[in-house]
Amino acid sequence: MHDNPSTESDNSAISPGVSIRSRRGLIQVVKYGTIGAANTLITAVVIYLMQNVLGCSMEWSNVAGYAAGLLNSFVWNSRWTFGSSMTWRSFRDFMLVFALCYGLQMLALQLMKHHTSIDRYVIQLIAMLVYNVLNFLLNKYWVFKK
């Protein structure tokens, strides 16, 4: 054992009980959440501008807003969160993960709506949690794996 704790090989000088690997994972979760918040803002702004400035329908405004948010999510999560390169394959897989996670969150929403007495807003929050956890894990371990 060394007298100087900063030379120990177990990373305890960085933060007791937290390995570098788990810190990296926590940082990725924070980055993913930050990008998610930015995506929400971008989506809302695009929808607002499409509807109120350009006079587009709610449906087309919604499609454009979500497309902008998804594109932003792909660019920033691939580069900043997961440090991966942007390829057509990763974009395709990213979109497949989005569709899968969205479908699973909708299934969870419908199951809770029809088979529980949980408040409808709480159901929405739980469904969002399902989407976000699955989306993060599939992006981390499949789409943007190194």
N, C-alpha and C positions, 0 to 999 in steps of 0.2 A: 504494500500500500504506500502511496506517495504522501508526503507531508503537505504538498500543495494540492488542494482539491480541484483546481482548474486543469490539472494534468491528468485527472482520472479519465479512464476510457469509457465510463458509463454515462457520460453526458450530464452528470448530476450538477456540475457547475452552471450549466445553462438554466435548468429549472429542475429542482428535485422531483423525481418520480415521472418526469416527462421525457420521452426519448425524442431524438431529432425527427424520426419518422412520424411519430404521432403529432408533433408540432407542425410538420409539413402538411399533414392531413387537416389539422385545424385551420391552418392558414388557407388551404384550398377551400374549405367550407366557408370561411369569411369572405374570400374573394368571390365565390359562387353567389353568396347572398348579396354582396355589393352589386354584382352584375345583374342579379335578379331585380334589385330595386331600380337600377338604371333602366332595365328593360321595361319595367312597369311604367316609368315616367315617359320613355320614348313612345311606347304603345299608346298611352293616354294622349300625348301631344299630337301624334300623327292622326289619331281618331278625331280629336278636336278640330285640327286644321282641315282635315278632309271634309268633315261635316259642316263646319261653320264658316270656313273661308272659301273652300272650293265647291261647297254645296252638294257633295256626294251623299249617297244613301248611307244609312247606318251600316248595312251589310258590307258594302265596299270599303267604307271607312274602317270597319272592324278588321276585314281581311288585310288591308294595307297596314294598319297598326300592328297586327300580330306578325305580319311578314317582316316589318322593320325591327320589332323586338327580337324575333328569332334570328335574323341576320346579325344583329348586334350581339346576341348571346353566343352565336357560333364563333364570331371573330374574337371576342374578348375571352370567352372560356377556353378556346383552343390555345390562344397565345398567352394570356396572362394567368388564368387559373391553373391550367394543366401543362403549360409550356410545350405545346405540341404544334406541329406544322398543319397548315390548312390545305387539305387536299380534297379532290372531288369525292373520294371514298369516305373520308371523314365527314364531309358535308352530308353525303347520303346516309351514313350511319347515324349522324346527329338527328336528321329528320325522321328516320325510323324510330329512334329512341323517343323523340318528341311524340310521335303518333302512338307508340306503345304506351308511354306513360300517361298521355292524355286519355287514352281509352281505358286504362286501368283505374285512373282516378274517377272517370265517369262511371265505371262499373261500381266502384266503392261508394260513390255518391248515390247511385240508384239503389244499391243494396241497403244502405243505411236509411234512405228515404222510405223505402217500402217495408223494412223489417225491424225498424227501431222507432223509438219515440224521441230520439235526439232532436234538439232544436235545429231548424233548417240552416241557420247560419253556422252553427257548430259543425254540422255535416259538411258544409262548404270548406271550413277550415281544416277538418280532418282529411277531406279529399285533396286539398291543396298540399297538405303534409305528405300524403301518399305520393302525389306527383313529384314533389321536390326531392324527397329522399330517393325514390327510384331513379329519377332523372340524373341526380348527382352521381349515384353509384354506377349507373350504366355508362355515363359519359366518362367517369374516372377510369373504370376498369375495362371498358370495351372501346368506346369511340376514340378517346385520347390516350389510351395506354401507351406506355413507352416500351 
